[in-house]
Amino acid sequence: MDKKQEQMSINVNLDTTPIFYTDNIIMTMNEDGVVLDIGQKVGVSSQLRIVARIGMSRNHAKKFLHEFGKLLAMTEGKKQTGEKIN
């Protein structure tokens, strides 16, 4: 996160904001932006169900990629509690 940005208070209603597991992401891009179709395989079939669609500008996508990469690198080899895995 850019240090110039204000800290935000985030409020999530767990009853109305589920977490959707994904095992497939279809990415579509053009000069204006990016759309991510978040999907789940349906059982053992060859069907894919889109559970969420996320769109963003190319600039936002670049920032997302940078921050996501930092987060993955920072948490590599750690449990969710923050303890290192031996």
Buried (B, 14 or more C-beta within 10 A) or exposed (E): EEEEEEEEEEEEEEEEEEEEEBEEEEEEEEEEBBBBBBBBEEEEEEEBEEBEEEEBEEEEBEBBEEEEEEEEEEEEEEEEEEEEEE
